[in-house]
Amino acid sequence: VNSVPVAAQERRCLTNGDFVQIGTALVLRFVDTTRTTPDTTAQPYLSGRIWLDRARQQVYLRRQRLEPGLSLQQFRLLDVIVAAEGRVVSRDQLAAAVWPEAQGEVSEAMIDNLVARVRQRLAALDPGATYIETVRGAGYRFRAGHEK
């Protein structure tokens, strides 16, 4: 349930949006208290890639949930970079997404420090991979866990 194993004979109450994985091929998403429907979309966290659960603000990496979770700003930054699907995200785009209330008052150091903290958190689960690449003079890009 949500990438946490359940022991035989253990009972677990499900909440709306929980994922139930059976083996490595079947994933169900608990929709409500009366039904569970198969999820036919690809589940990146099953293939060892990164997966963001936006509803719960959780990150799954290499089939493991990142614990403790990211801060809101860290999650927003990672979400924007991952959603860009390999395209470069500029510092201005990151600033607007992560600190929408700042209205242009975000320094490069703030962005660099936040990126460094997210990289550090991801490295805790996958130390041999680089997920956020710096593109000099342009911004940042998601690399899908390529080796350093």
Protein Blocks (a to p, Z undefined) as FASTA:
>chain_A
ZZiacdehiacdddehiacdehjlbccddfblmbccddfbdcfklnopacddfknopace
ehiacdddddfklmmmmmmmmmnnopacdfklmmmmmmmmnnopacfklmmmmmmmmmmm
mmmmmmmbcfbdcdehklpcdeehpaZZ
